[in-house]
Each structure stands twice: as structure tokens, then as C-alpha cells.
Amino acid sequence: EGKVVEKDKIIIDAKINGDIKAGEIETHSHSNIKGNIKSKTASLGGKLVGNVSSDRIDIKKTADVEGVLNQKILSIEEGAHLKIKTETYK
């Protein structure tokens, strides 16, 4: 419960109810996040209900993402479950 703030990289394989801010975020297939993510790079592999603001977002095939994505670069592996709105910025 609550905000998670990390200056560098954080790897998540847990249930988090709150916003996450870090330089680099990686979520694994068993992670369950309800909250927004803000980072330079985000690699999403688990369940996420919330918005993501990141320069680069990589969505793995194990991901289940619901929310708004705001990024410069977006890659999505085949098989990911998505319910998203996305906006690319320069």
C-alpha cells in the first residue's frame, strides 16, 4: 500500500496498491499493480490497472494492462492482453 519511489531500477513480482516512480521499472508475470507508473523505461509483464508515462514501454506477452500509455517508444509482444489508450510524444 502506498507510493514506491526508486532512483534507479526496480523489479516487481508482487501486489502493489499505489503509484510507482523509478528510473527503470520491470514487472514480472505474477505482479499485480493498481496505480500509475512513471519512469524512463518500463518493461511490463504482469497485471497493471493504471496509467504509464515513460520514454520507452515494452509490453511482454504475459502482460495484462488496462489504462492510458504515454510514451516515445512502444513495443508490444504478441499475446498480451490490453485495454489501453496510447499517446506517443516526441
N, C-alpha and C positions, 0 to 999 in steps of 0.2 A: 504494500500500500504506500502510495506517495511518489514523489519525484525521484528519478535516478539521474545523477549528473556525473559524467566521467570525462576527463580531459582528453584521453587517448582512445583506446579501443575497449569495447565491452562485448562479451559473448554471452548471450542469454539463452538458457534452456530451462525456463521456469515460468511461473504465473506472476504477472506484474499488473497491478491496477494503478496506473499513473503514467505521467509523461516521462520520456527518456530523452536526454540530451547528451551526446558524446561526439568525439571526433569521428569514430568509426563504430558502427553497430552491426553485429551479426546475430541473427536469431536462428535457432535450430528447430527441427520439426516438432518437438514437444513443447515449445514455448507457447504461451497464451498471454497476449498483451492487450489490455484495454487502456488506450491512451495514445497521445501523439508522440511521434519520433522526429527529432531534429538532429541532423548530423551532416558531415561532409560526404560519407559513403554509408549506404545501408544495404545489407545483404539479408533478405527476409526469407526464412524457411519455415516459419510456424504460423500460428493463428494471430492475426492482428486486426483489431477493430479500432480505427483511429486514423489520423492524417499523418502523412510522411512528408517532410520537407528536407531534401537532400540534394547535393550536387549530382550524385550517382546512386541510382536504386537498381539493385539486382534482385529479381523475384525468382526464387527456386521453385522447382516442380512440387515440392512438399508444402508450399505456402498456401494460406487461406487468408486473403487480405480484403478488408472492407473499409473504404474511406477515400480520401482525396490525396492524390500524389502530386507533389510539386517538385520538379527536378530538371537538371540539364540533360542527363543521360538516363535512359530507362531500358533495361533488358528483362525479358520475361521468358522463363523456360516453359516448354510445353507441358501441360498437365496441372498448372497452378490454378487454384480456384480464386476468381477475382470478382469483386463487386466494387468497382472503383470509378472515379473520375480523375483524369490526369491532365496536368498542365505543364508544358515544357517552357523553361525560361532560358535566356542567354546569359 
